[in-house]
Amino acid sequence: MKQLAVIFLVLLLSSGVVTAQEADAAKVERGSKTAKGGFQNEDEIRDKFNHWQTDAEARAWLEAMNHPVAEIHSVSASKPHGEKADVEVTVKTKSGERVERISIKLVSSQNGFNQIDKRWLKTYATMWKMPPDVVEALKLFVGEAPPRESSRDKRRMYLNELDQSVQQAVVDFFTANKDEIVSDLLAGDGLHAANWMMVAHKATEKPKWVIRSSADAIKFYSDGPVELTKAGNLKIGRITMQRKGGDNGRETAKMLQFKINPVLLFDAK
């Protein structure tokens, strides 16, 4: 009887382990499906452009980008890798050929925030020619440098925990360079810089779409002051700058991250 009890206990524990492993696998699978779903949506948008002759939405998008459908000879869409433009659309008309580069934000809630850029501090420091005092302040902010005094978080300091003069230096830098910074964050630069932003809101019965020129999106999201938030992050107009965090404490948690609420673009004037 004792042997049977031991065997039963071993089987029960083994079942628990398998169940836990299955639960973990299910979590991974759900996360994978979520990510893949997002990419499929971008693929879907690319494919809709490629079927513009029979796709009413694609024709509306082309019209929104100042391409009268009656004048279009052909449309070819593709997805570049690792660029601000998620989809590139080559439009040929009787007057010539033009490439439209679209940054796509896919959202499922009215209040969802979307990462628009994430890099190491040293990369931004080089890009935007940050002065040393601002770099040192942001090293404390992301945790590349340990807190110099008591902080709410032993790993780093929040911007509103720094000396007033240092806080002001950060605000002054981002205020003086706001136009360049917001343009880099939303549109990027170089050959694959996006010249359009599309927001796709999939949470409604009838999905909503909006397309705005990058110039209009930059103007909209840069509108407002540069200021510290109550949480100790930085607001640049309608853009939030924060420490990435998460990642189970890996070094990548120390990256700088910029986020927006894409849904706001539906109401942009």
MIDOSE-1310 file (N, C-alpha, C; in nm, 2 decimals, decimal comma, always signed):
residues 269
mkql	+0,08/-0,12/+0,00/+0,00/+0,00/+0,00/+0,09/+0,13/+0,00; +0,19/+0,12/+0,08/+0,28/+0,24/+0,09/+0,34/+0,26/-0,05; +0,38/+0,15/-0,12/+0,44/+0,17/-0,26/+0,34/+0,23/-0,35; +0,21/+0,19/-0,34/+0,11/+0,24/-0,43/+0,09/+0,39/-0,40
avif	+0,09/+0,43/-0,27/+0,07/+0,57/-0,23/+0,19/+0,65/-0,29; +0,31/+0,60/-0,28/+0,43/+0,68/-0,33/+0,41/+0,69/-0,48; +0,37/+0,59/-0,55/+0,36/+0,59/-0,70/+0,25/+0,70/-0,74; +0,14/+0,69/-0,66/+0,03/+0,79/-0,69/+0,08/+0,93/-0,67
lvll	+0,16/+0,95/-0,56/+0,21/+1,09/-0,53/+0,30/+1,14/-0,64; +0,39/+1,05/-0,69/+0,48/+1,08/-0,80/+0,41/+1,12/-0,92; +0,30/+1,04/-0,95/+0,22/+1,07/-1,07/+0,15/+1,20/-1,06; +0,10/+1,23/-0,94/+0,03/+1,35/-0,92/+0,12/+1,47/-0,94
lssg	+0,24/+1,46/-0,88/+0,34/+1,57/-0,89/+0,38/+1,59/-1,04; +0,40/+1,48/-1,11/+0,44/+1,49/-1,25/+0,33/+1,56/-1,33; +0,21/+1,52/-1,30/+0,10/+1,59/-1,37/+0,10/+1,73/-1,35; +0,13/+1,78/-1,22/+0,13/+1,92/-1,19/+0,24/+1,99/-1,27
vvta	+0,36/+1,92/-1,28/+0,47/+1,98/-1,36/+0,43/+2,00/-1,50; +0,37/+1,89/-1,56/+0,33/+1,90/-1,70/+0,23/+2,01/-1,72; +0,13/+2,02/-1,63/+0,03/+2,12/-1,64/+0,09/+2,26/-1,64; +0,18/+2,28/-1,54/+0,25/+2,41/-1,54/+0,33/+2,44/-1,66
qead	+0,40/+2,34/-1,72/+0,47/+2,36/-1,84/+0,38/+2,39/-1,95; +0,26/+2,32/-1,96/+0,17/+2,35/-2,06/+0,11/+2,49/-2,05; +0,09/+2,54/-1,93/+0,04/+2,68/-1,90/+0,14/+2,78/-1,95; +0,27/+2,75/-1,92/+0,38/+2,84/-1,96/+0,39/+2,85/-2,12
aakv	+0,38/+2,73/-2,18/+0,38/+2,72/-2,32/+0,26/+2,79/-2,38; +0,15/+2,78/-2,32/+0,03/+2,85/-2,37/+0,05/+3,00/-2,37; +0,11/+3,05/-2,26/+0,14/+3,20/-2,25/+0,23/+3,24/-2,36; +0,34/+3,16/-2,38/+0,43/+3,20/-2,49/+0,36/+3,20/-2,62
ergs	+0,27/+3,10/-2,64/+0,20/+3,09/-2,77/+0,11/+3,21/-2,79; +0,04/+3,25/-2,68/-0,05/+3,36/-2,69/+0,03/+3,49/-2,73; +0,15/+3,50/-2,66/+0,23/+3,62/-2,69/+0,28/+3,61/-2,84; +0,31/+3,49/-2,88/+0,36/+3,48/-3,02/+0,25/+3,51/-3,12
ktak	+0,13/+3,47/-3,09/+0,01/+3,50/-3,18/-0,02/+3,65/-3,18; +0,00/+3,71/-3,06/-0,03/+3,85/-3,06/+0,07/+3,93/-3,15; +0,20/+3,89/-3,14/+0,30/+3,96/-3,22/+0,28/+3,93/-3,37; +0,26/+3,80/-3,39/+0,24/+3,76/-3,53/+0,12/+3,83/-3,59
ggfq	+0,01/+3,84/-3,51/-0,11/+3,91/-3,56/-0,08/+4,05/-3,60; +0,01/+4,12/-3,52/+0,04/+4,26/-3,56/+0,11/+4,26/-3,69; +0,21/+4,17/-3,71/+0,28/+4,17/-3,84/+0,19/+4,13/-3,95; +0,09/+4,04/-3,93/+0,00/+4,00/-4,03/-0,09/+4,12/-4,07
nede	-0,12/+4,21/-3,97/-0,20/+4,33/-4,01/-0,12/+4,42/-4,10; +0,01/+4,43/-4,08/+0,09/+4,51/-4,17/+0,10/+4,44/-4,30; +0,11/+4,31/-4,30/+0,11/+4,24/-4,43/-0,03/+4,26/-4,50; -0,13/+4,26/-4,42/-0,27/+4,28/-4,48/-0,28/+4,42/-4,54
irdk	-0,22/+4,52/-4,48/-0,22/+4,65/-4,54/-0,14/+4,66/-4,67; -0,02/+4,59/-4,66/+0,06/+4,58/-4,79/-0,02/+4,51/-4,90; -0,09/+4,40/-4,86/-0,16/+4,32/-4,96/-0,28/+4,40/-5,02; -0,34/+4,48/-4,93/-0,46/+4,56/-4,98/-0,41/+4,66/-5,08
fnhw	-0,30/+4,72/-5,06/-0,24/+4,81/-5,16/-0,21/+4,74/-5,29; -0,16/+4,62/-5,28/-0,13/+4,54/-5,40/-0,25/+4,50/-5,48; -0,37/+4,50/-5,41/-0,50/+4,47/-5,47/-0,58/+4,59/-5,48; -0,52/+4,70/-5,51/-0,59/+4,83/-5,50/-0,71/+4,84/-5,61
qtda	-0,70/+4,77/-5,71/-0,80/+4,77/-5,82/-0,93/+4,72/-5,77; -0,93/+4,63/-5,68/-1,06/+4,57/-5,63/-1,08/+4,60/-5,48; -0,99/+4,67/-5,41/-1,00/+4,69/-5,27/-1,04/+4,84/-5,24; -1,16/+4,86/-5,19/-1,21/+4,99/-5,18/-1,13/+5,07/-5,07
eara	-1,08/+5,01/-4,97/-1,00/+5,08/-4,87/-0,87/+5,13/-4,92; -0,80/+5,04/-5,00/-0,68/+5,07/-5,05/-0,69/+5,19/-5,15; -0,80/+5,19/-5,22/-0,83/+5,31/-5,31/-0,85/+5,44/-5,24; -0,92/+5,42/-5,12/-0,94/+5,54/-5,04/-0,80/+5,59/-4,98
wlea	-0,72/+5,50/-4,94/-0,58/+5,54/-4,89/-0,50/+5,61/-5,00; -0,51/+5,56/-5,12/-0,43/+5,62/-5,23/-0,49/+5,76/-5,25; -0,62/+5,78/-5,25/-0,68/+5,91/-5,26/-0,63/+6,00/-5,15; -0,63/+5,95/-5,03/-0,58/+6,03/-4,91/-0,44/+6,08/-4,93
mnhp	-0,36/+6,00/-5,00/-0,22/+6,04/-5,03/-0,20/+6,11/-5,16; -0,32/+6,17/-5,20/-0,32/+6,26/-5,32/-0,29/+6,19/-5,45; -0,34/+6,07/-5,46/-0,33/+5,99/-5,59/-0,47/+5,96/-5,64; -0,52/+6,05/-5,73/-0,65/+6,02/-5,79/-0,65/+5,88/-5,86
vaei	-0,74/+5,79/-5,82/-0,74/+5,65/-5,87/-0,75/+5,65/-6,02; -0,82/+5,74/-6,08/-0,84/+5,74/-6,22/-0,71/+5,76/-6,30; -0,61/+5,82/-6,23/-0,48/+5,85/-6,29/-0,37/+5,74/-6,27; -0,41/+5,64/-6,18/-0,31/+5,54/-6,14/-0,29/+5,43/-6,25
hsvs	-0,17/+5,40/-6,29/-0,14/+5,29/-6,38/-0,11/+5,16/-6,30; -0,03/+5,17/-6,20/+0,00/+5,05/-6,12/+0,04/+5,09/-5,98; +0,03/+4,99/-5,89/+0,07/+5,01/-5,75/+0,14/+4,89/-5,70; +0,26/+4,91/-5,64/+0,33/+4,79/-5,58/+0,38/+4,83/-5,44
askp	+0,34/+4,74/-5,35/+0,37/+4,76/-5,21/+0,46/+4,66/-5,15; +0,55/+4,70/-5,06/+0,64/+4,60/-5,00/+0,67/+4,65/-4,86; +0,74/+4,56/-4,78/+0,77/+4,59/-4,64/+0,92/+4,59/-4,62; +0,98/+4,71/-4,60/+1,12/+4,72/-4,57/+1,15/+4,66/-4,43
hgek	+1,27/+4,63/-4,40/+1,30/+4,57/-4,27/+1,37/+4,67/-4,19; +1,32/+4,69/-4,06/+1,39/+4,77/-3,96/+1,39/+4,92/-4,00; +1,29/+4,97/-4,06/+1,29/+5,11/-4,10/+1,16/+5,17/-4,04; +1,16/+5,31/-4,03/+1,04/+5,38/-3,98/+0,92/+5,35/-4,07
adve	+0,94/+5,34/-4,20/+0,84/+5,31/-4,29/+0,81/+5,16/-4,28; +0,69/+5,12/-4,24/+0,65/+4,98/-4,23/+0,61/+4,92/-4,37; +0,55/+5,01/-4,45/+0,51/+4,97/-4,59/+0,56/+5,08/-4,68; +0,62/+5,04/-4,80/+0,65/+5,13/-4,90/+0,56/+5,10/-5,02
vtvk	+0,50/+5,21/-5,08/+0,41/+5,19/-5,19/+0,46/+5,27/-5,31; +0,49/+5,20/-5,41/+0,53/+5,27/-5,54/+0,41/+5,28/-5,63; +0,38/+5,41/-5,66/+0,26/+5,44/-5,74/+0,30/+5,50/-5,87; +0,26/+5,44/-5,98/+0,29/+5,49/-6,11/+0,17/+5,55/-6,17
tksg	+0,18/+5,67/-6,22/+0,07/+5,74/-6,29/+0,12/+5,79/-6,42; +0,03/+5,85/-6,50/+0,08/+5,90/-6,63/+0,18/+6,02/-6,62; +0,18/+6,08/-6,50/+0,28/+6,19/-6,48/+0,41/+6,14/-6,42; +0,42/+6,01/-6,39/+0,55/+5,96/-6,33/+0,53/+5,86/-6,22
erve	+0,64/+5,84/-6,14/+0,64/+5,74/-6,04/+0,67/+5,81/-5,90; +0,60/+5,76/-5,80/+0,63/+5,82/-5,66/+0,62/+5,71/-5,56; +0,71/+5,71/-5,46/+0,72/+5,61/-5,36/+0,66/+5,68/-5,23; +0,56/+5,62/-5,17/+0,50/+5,66/-5,05/+0,55/+5,57/-4,94
risi	+0,60/+5,62/-4,83/+0,65/+5,54/-4,72/+0,57/+5,57/-4,60; +0,50/+5,46/-4,55/+0,40/+5,47/-4,45/+0,44/+5,40/-4,32; +0,44/+5,48/-4,21/+0,46/+5,42/-4,07/+0,32/+5,38/-4,02; +0,31/+5,26/-3,98/+0,18/+5,20/-3,94/+0,17/+5,18/-3,79
klvs	+0,07/+5,23/-3,73/+0,05/+5,20/-3,59/-0,08/+5,12/-3,57; -0,07/+5,00/-3,52/-0,19/+4,91/-3,50/-0,23/+4,92/-3,36; -0,35/+4,95/-3,33/-0,40/+4,97/-3,19/-0,53/+4,89/-3,17; -0,55/+4,85/-3,04/-0,67/+4,77/-3,01/-0,75/+4,83/-2,90
sqng	-0,71/+4,95/-2,85/-0,78/+5,02/-2,75/-0,77/+5,17/-2,76; -0,87/+5,24/-2,71/-0,87/+5,39/-2,72/-0,75/+5,45/-2,64; -0,71/+5,39/-2,54/-0,60/+5,45/-2,45/-0,47/+5,37/-2,46; -0,45/+5,29/-2,56/-0,33/+5,21/-2,57/-0,21/+5,30/-2,61
fnqi	-0,10/+5,28/-2,55/+0,02/+5,35/-2,59/+0,11/+5,26/-2,68; +0,17/+5,33/-2,77/+0,25/+5,26/-2,88/+0,39/+5,31/-2,88; +0,49/+5,22/-2,87/+0,63/+5,26/-2,87/+0,66/+5,31/-3,01; +0,72/+5,43/-3,02/+0,76/+5,48/-3,16/+0,91/+5,47/-3,18
dkrw	+0,99/+5,46/-3,07/+1,13/+5,45/-3,08/+1,19/+5,40/-2,95; +1,30/+5,33/-2,96/+1,37/+5,27/-2,85/+1,52/+5,25/-2,88; +1,61/+5,31/-2,81/+1,75/+5,30/-2,84/+1,83/+5,32/-2,71; +1,96/+5,29/-2,72/+2,05/+5,32/-2,61/+2,07/+5,47/-2,60
lkty	+2,09/+5,51/-2,48/+2,11/+5,66/-2,46/+2,23/+5,71/-2,54; +2,34/+5,64/-2,55/+2,45/+5,69/-2,63/+2,42/+5,71/-2,78; +2,32/+5,63/-2,83/+2,28/+5,66/-2,97/+2,21/+5,79/-2,98; +2,11/+5,81/-2,89/+2,04/+5,94/-2,90/+2,14/+6,06/-2,87
atmw	+2,23/+6,04/-2,78/+2,33/+6,15/-2,74/+2,41/+6,19/-2,87; +2,44/+6,09/-2,95/+2,52/+6,12/-3,07/+2,43/+6,18/-3,18; +2,31/+6,12/-3,19/+2,21/+6,17/-3,29/+2,18/+6,32/-3,27; +2,15/+6,35/-3,15/+2,10/+6,49/-3,11/+2,20/+6,58/-3,05
kmpp	+2,33/+6,53/-3,05/+2,44/+6,62/-2,99/+2,40/+6,67/-2,85; +2,37/+6,58/-2,76/+2,34/+6,62/-2,63/+2,46/+6,67/-2,55; +2,44/+6,78/-2,48/+2,55/+6,83/-2,39/+2,58/+6,73/-2,28; +2,70/+6,73/-2,23/+2,74/+6,64/-2,12/+2,65/+6,64/-2,00
dvve	+2,60/+6,75/-1,96/+2,52/+6,75/-1,84/+2,38/+6,68/-1,86; +2,33/+6,69/-1,98/+2,20/+6,62/-2,01/+2,23/+6,47/-2,02; +2,34/+6,43/-2,08/+2,38/+6,29/-2,09/+2,39/+6,23/-1,95; +2,46/+6,30/-1,86/+2,48/+6,25/-1,73/+2,35/+6,24/-1,65
alkl	+2,26/+6,33/-1,67/+2,12/+6,33/-1,61/+2,05/+6,21/-1,66; +2,05/+6,18/-1,79/+1,98/+6,07/-1,85/+2,04/+5,93/-1,81; +2,17/+5,93/-1,79/+2,24/+5,81/-1,74/+2,18/+5,77/-1,60; +2,16/+5,87/-1,52/+2,09/+5,85/-1,39/+1,95/+5,80/-1,41
fvge	+1,88/+5,86/-1,50/+1,74/+5,83/-1,53/+1,72/+5,69/-1,58; +1,80/+5,64/-1,67/+1,79/+5,50/-1,72/+1,86/+5,40/-1,63; +1,95/+5,44/-1,54/+2,02/+5,35/-1,46/+2,15/+5,31/-1,50; +2,21/+5,37/-1,61/+2,34/+5,34/-1,65/+2,44/+5,39/-1,54
appr	+2,40/+5,49/-1,47/+2,48/+5,54/-1,35/+2,40/+5,52/-1,23; +2,45/+5,47/-1,12/+2,38/+5,44/-1,00/+2,33/+5,57/-0,93; +2,22/+5,57/-0,86/+2,17/+5,69/-0,79/+2,27/+5,75/-0,70; +2,28/+5,88/-0,70/+2,38/+5,95/-0,62/+2,32/+5,97/-0,48
essr	+2,19/+5,96/-0,47/+2,13/+5,98/-0,34/+2,01/+5,89/-0,33; +1,93/+5,90/-0,22/+1,81/+5,82/-0,21/+1,71/+5,84/-0,33; +1,65/+5,73/-0,37/+1,56/+5,74/-0,49/+1,45/+5,64/-0,46; +1,33/+5,67/-0,53/+1,22/+5,57/-0,52/+1,26/+5,44/-0,57
dkrr	+1,36/+5,43/-0,66/+1,40/+5,31/-0,72/+1,55/+5,30/-0,70; +1,59/+5,19/-0,64/+1,74/+5,17/-0,61/+1,82/+5,16/-0,74; +1,75/+5,13/-0,85/+1,83/+5,10/-0,97/+1,86/+5,23/-1,05; +1,78/+5,34/-1,03/+1,79/+5,46/-1,11/+1,73/+5,57/-1,04
myln	+1,74/+5,69/-1,10/+1,67/+5,81/-1,04/+1,57/+5,86/-1,14; +1,46/+5,91/-1,09/+1,36/+5,98/-1,18/+1,40/+6,12/-1,20; +1,35/+6,18/-1,31/+1,40/+6,31/-1,35/+1,36/+6,42/-1,24; +1,24/+6,40/-1,18/+1,20/+6,49/-1,07/+1,27/+6,47/-0,94
eldq	+1,37/+6,38/-0,93/+1,45/+6,36/-0,82/+1,59/+6,43/-0,83; +1,62/+6,47/-0,95/+1,74/+6,54/-0,98/+1,74/+6,68/-0,93; +1,86/+6,74/-0,92/+1,86/+6,89/-0,88/+1,78/+6,97/-0,98; +1,73/+7,08/-0,93/+1,64/+7,17/-1,01/+1,72/+7,22/-1,13
svqq	+1,85/+7,25/-1,12/+1,92/+7,30/-1,23/+1,94/+7,19/-1,34; +1,96/+7,07/-1,29/+1,97/+6,96/-1,39/+1,84/+6,93/-1,46; +1,73/+6,93/-1,39/+1,60/+6,92/-1,45/+1,58/+7,02/-1,56; +1,61/+7,14/-1,52/+1,59/+7,25/-1,62/+1,68/+7,23/-1,74
avvd	+1,80/+7,18/-1,72/+1,89/+7,16/-1,84/+1,83/+7,06/-1,93; +1,77/+6,95/-1,88/+1,70/+6,85/-1,96/+1,59/+6,91/-2,04; +1,50/+6,99/-1,97/+1,39/+7,05/-2,03/+1,43/+7,15/-2,14; +1,53/+7,23/-2,11/+1,58/+7,33/-2,21/+1,63/+7,26/-2,33
ffta	+1,71/+7,15/-2,32/+1,76/+7,08/-2,43/+1,65/+7,03/-2,52; +1,56/+6,96/-2,47/+1,45/+6,90/-2,55/+1,36/+7,01/-2,61; +1,35/+7,12/-2,54/+1,27/+7,23/-2,59/+1,34/+7,29/-2,71; +1,46/+7,31/-2,70/+1,54/+7,38/-2,81/+1,55/+7,29/-2,93
nkde	+1,55/+7,16/-2,91/+1,57/+7,06/-3,02/+1,44/+6,98/-3,05; +1,33/+7,03/-3,01/+1,20/+6,95/-3,02/+1,17/+6,92/-3,16; +1,18/+7,01/-3,25/+1,14/+6,98/-3,39/+1,22/+6,87/-3,45; +1,35/+6,87/-3,44/+1,44/+6,76/-3,49/+1,41/+6,63/-3,42
ivsd	+1,39/+6,64/-3,29/+1,37/+6,51/-3,21/+1,24/+6,44/-3,25; +1,13/+6,52/-3,25/+1,00/+6,46/-3,29/+1,00/+6,41/-3,43; +1,07/+6,48/-3,52/+1,08/+6,43/-3,66/+1,15/+6,30/-3,66; +1,26/+6,29/-3,59/+1,34/+6,16/-3,59/+1,26/+6,05/-3,53
llag	+1,18/+6,08/-3,43/+1,11/+5,97/-3,36/+0,99/+5,92/-3,44; +0,92/+6,01/-3,51/+0,80/+5,97/-3,58/+0,83/+5,93/-3,73; +0,92/+6,00/-3,79/+0,94/+5,98/-3,94/+1,07/+5,91/-3,97; +1,17/+5,94/-3,88/+1,31/+5,89/-3,91/+1,37/+5,98/-4,02
dglh	+1,49/+5,93/-4,07/+1,55/+6,01/-4,17/+1,62/+5,91/-4,27; +1,67/+5,97/-4,38/+1,74/+5,88/-4,48/+1,64/+5,83/-4,58; +1,68/+5,74/-4,66/+1,61/+5,68/-4,77/+1,47/+5,63/-4,74; +1,46/+5,57/-4,62/+1,33/+5,50/-4,58/+1,26/+5,58/-4,48
aanw	+1,28/+5,71/-4,47/+1,20/+5,79/-4,38/+1,06/+5,79/-4,42; +0,97/+5,78/-4,32/+0,82/+5,78/-4,35/+0,77/+5,91/-4,38; +0,69/+5,92/-4,49/+0,63/+6,05/-4,52/+0,48/+6,05/-4,49; +0,43/+5,93/-4,44/+0,29/+5,92/-4,40/+0,28/+5,84/-4,27
mmva	+0,18/+5,87/-4,19/+0,15/+5,78/-4,07/+0,00/+5,73/-4,09; -0,01/+5,60/-4,07/-0,14/+5,54/-4,07/-0,17/+5,48/-3,93; -0,29/+5,51/-3,88/-0,33/+5,44/-3,75/-0,45/+5,35/-3,79; -0,44/+5,23/-3,75/-0,54/+5,13/-3,77/-0,60/+5,09/-3,63
hkat	-0,72/+5,12/-3,61/-0,79/+5,09/-3,48/-0,88/+4,97/-3,50; -0,84/+4,85/-3,45/-0,91/+4,73/-3,48/-1,01/+4,69/-3,38; -1,03/+4,77/-3,27/-1,11/+4,72/-3,16/-1,26/+4,75/-3,18; -1,30/+4,81/-3,29/-1,44/+4,84/-3,31/-1,49/+4,73/-3,41
ekpk	-1,63/+4,73/-3,42/-1,69/+4,63/-3,51/-1,65/+4,66/-3,65; -1,64/+4,79/-3,68/-1,60/+4,83/-3,81/-1,46/+4,90/-3,80; -1,35/+4,83/-3,83/-1,22/+4,89/-3,80/-1,21/+5,03/-3,86; -1,14/+5,12/-3,79/-1,12/+5,26/-3,84/-0,98/+5,28/-3,88
wvir	-0,96/+5,36/-3,98/-0,83/+5,39/-4,04/-0,81/+5,54/-4,05; -0,69/+5,59/-4,03/-0,67/+5,73/-4,06/-0,52/+5,74/-4,12; -0,51/+5,83/-4,22/-0,38/+5,85/-4,27/-0,35/+6,00/-4,27; -0,23/+6,04/-4,21/-0,19/+6,18/-4,21/-0,05/+6,19/-4,26
ssad	-0,02/+6,30/-4,32/+0,12/+6,32/-4,36/+0,21/+6,32/-4,24; +0,34/+6,28/-4,26/+0,43/+6,28/-4,14/+0,44/+6,42/-4,09; +0,44/+6,52/-4,18/+0,45/+6,66/-4,14/+0,34/+6,70/-4,04; +0,21/+6,66/-4,08/+0,10/+6,68/-3,99/+0,11/+6,61/-3,86
aikf	+0,15/+6,48/-3,86/+0,16/+6,40/-3,74/+0,27/+6,46/-3,65; +0,38/+6,50/-3,71/+0,49/+6,56/-3,63/+0,44/+6,69/-3,56; +0,37/+6,77/-3,63/+0,31/+6,90/-3,58/+0,22/+6,87/-3,47; +0,13/+6,76/-3,48/+0,03/+6,73/-3,38/+0,10/+6,67/-3,26
ysdg	+0,19/+6,58/-3,27/+0,25/+6,52/-3,15/+0,35/+6,60/-3,08; +0,40/+6,70/-3,15/+0,50/+6,79/-3,09/+0,43/+6,91/-3,02; +0,30/+6,92/-3,04/+0,22/+7,03/-2,98/+0,22/+7,02/-2,83; +0,25/+7,13/-2,76/+0,26/+7,12/-2,62/+0,39/+7,14/-2,56
pvel	+0,40/+7,18/-2,44/+0,54/+7,21/-2,38/+0,62/+7,08/-2,35; +0,75/+7,10/-2,33/+0,83/+7,00/-2,27/+0,83/+7,01/-2,12; +0,80/+6,91/-2,05/+0,78/+6,92/-1,91/+0,80/+6,78/-1,84; +0,83/+6,79/-1,71/+0,84/+6,66/-1,63/+0,70/+6,62/-1,59
tkag	+0,68/+6,49/-1,59/+0,55/+6,44/-1,54/+0,56/+6,41/-1,39; +0,44/+6,39/-1,33/+0,44/+6,36/-1,18/+0,51/+6,23/-1,16; +0,51/+6,14/-1,25/+0,58/+6,01/-1,24/+0,74/+6,03/-1,25; +0,78/+6,15/-1,30/+0,93/+6,17/-1,31/+0,98/+6,13/-1,45
nlki	+0,89/+6,12/-1,55/+0,93/+6,10/-1,69/+0,93/+6,24/-1,76; +0,95/+6,24/-1,89/+0,95/+6,36/-1,96/+0,84/+6,36/-2,07; +0,76/+6,47/-2,08/+0,66/+6,48/-2,18/+0,72/+6,58/-2,29; +0,72/+6,54/-2,41/+0,76/+6,63/-2,52/+0,64/+6,65/-2,61
grit	+0,56/+6,75/-2,58/+0,43/+6,77/-2,64/+0,34/+6,65/-2,60; +0,30/+6,57/-2,70/+0,22/+6,45/-2,67/+0,30/+6,32/-2,67; +0,43/+6,33/-2,66/+0,52/+6,21/-2,66/+0,57/+6,20/-2,52; +0,58/+6,07/-2,47/+0,63/+6,04/-2,34/+0,77/+5,98/-2,36
mqrk	+0,87/+6,03/-2,28/+1,00/+5,96/-2,28/+1,01/+5,89/-2,14; +1,05/+5,77/-2,14/+1,07/+5,69/-2,02/+1,18/+5,59/-2,03; +1,22/+5,54/-1,92/+1,31/+5,42/-1,92/+1,23/+5,30/-1,96; +1,29/+5,22/-2,04/+1,22/+5,10/-2,10/+1,17/+5,01/-1,98
ggdn	+1,26/+4,97/-1,89/+1,22/+4,88/-1,79/+1,18/+4,74/-1,83; +1,13/+4,66/-1,74/+1,09/+4,52/-1,78/+1,21/+4,44/-1,81; +1,19/+4,35/-1,91/+1,30/+4,26/-1,96/+1,37/+4,17/-1,85; +1,29/+4,15/-1,74/+1,35/+4,07/-1,63/+1,48/+4,12/-1,58
gret	+1,50/+4,25/-1,58/+1,62/+4,31/-1,52/+1,74/+4,30/-1,61; +1,72/+4,26/-1,74/+1,84/+4,26/-1,83/+1,88/+4,40/-1,86; +2,00/+4,41/-1,92/+2,06/+4,55/-1,95/+1,97/+4,63/-2,04; +1,89/+4,56/-2,13/+1,80/+4,63/-2,22/+1,69/+4,71/-2,15
akml	+1,67/+4,68/-2,02/+1,57/+4,76/-1,95/+1,62/+4,90/-1,93; +1,75/+4,93/-1,95/+1,81/+5,06/-1,94/+1,80/+5,15/-2,06; +1,73/+5,10/-2,17/+1,72/+5,17/-2,29/+1,62/+5,29/-2,27; +1,63/+5,39/-2,35/+1,53/+5,50/-2,35/+1,42/+5,46/-2,45
qfki	+1,30/+5,50/-2,41/+1,18/+5,46/-2,49/+1,09/+5,58/-2,50; +1,04/+5,60/-2,63/+0,94/+5,70/-2,65/+0,81/+5,64/-2,70; +0,70/+5,70/-2,64/+0,57/+5,64/-2,67/+0,46/+5,75/-2,70; +0,36/+5,71/-2,78/+0,25/+5,80/-2,81/+0,12/+5,72/-2,79
npvl	+0,01/+5,79/-2,79/-0,12/+5,73/-2,80/-0,16/+5,75/-2,95; -0,15/+5,65/-3,04/-0,18/+5,67/-3,18/-0,33/+5,71/-3,21; -0,42/+5,67/-3,12/-0,56/+5,69/-3,14/-0,59/+5,84/-3,15; -0,51/+5,92/-3,08/-0,53/+6,07/-3,08/-0,53/+6,13/-3,22
lfda	-0,46/+6,06/-3,31/-0,45/+6,11/-3,45/-0,58/+6,12/-3,52; -0,68/+6,04/-3,47/-0,81/+6,04/-3,54/-0,88/+6,18/-3,52; -0,84/+6,25/-3,41/-0,90/+6,38/-3,38/-0,81/+6,49/-3,41; -0,70/+6,47/-3,47/-0,60/+6,57/-3,50/-0,67/+6,67/-3,61
k	-0,65/+6,80/-3,58/-0,70/+6,90/-3,67/-0,60/+6,94/-3,78
